[in-house]
Amino acid sequence: MAIRPQELESIAPMIATFKISQTAGVDDLKDADIGKALTISANVTVSPCGAGDVLLGKLLALTLTDADDGDRVASVQVGGICRLPISGTAPVVGNRVLGAANGTVTQAPLLAGDDPAGGNVARGTTLEVNGTTDCLVLLN
């Protein structure tokens, strides 16, 4: 008897709705960004993760269309297990991640004395790594 494949991404996701950050009146998130890693950029506002950003979660959906700048909201997975794209150093299973370029994640640095006052920037626990393409992360 074969072992059933595990569908961990369907286990208890926690989803929240956020405003979308803008640059020069244009939303920083478009339909092409669905599936990318996001960070908090202002009060209840999200944008794609950049280098060193604290990971908030994964963009699941956007309301309206790309032409509706300023009126859209983002549905973001902020808890549970999700798959996120990788750039830079691939995380190691069991380690944490942080934002990298263009809505991706990378291996978090070691804890150090120079961590910010709010704590270490790392979040999540890496459960699986798919080469240098993506990783499965428990958003804890």
FENGIVEN-V957200 format. One record per helix or strand of 3 or more residues. SS is the DSSP state (hx for helix, st for strand). FROM is the first residue (numbers start at 1). LEN is the number of residues. Records with the same first field share a line. If there is no record, write none. Layout:
SS=FROM-LEN / FROM-LEN
This chain:
hx=8-3 / 31-3 / 101-3
st=14-7 / 37-6 / 45-4 / 57-6 / 73-14 / 97-3 / 105-3 / 125-6 / 134-6
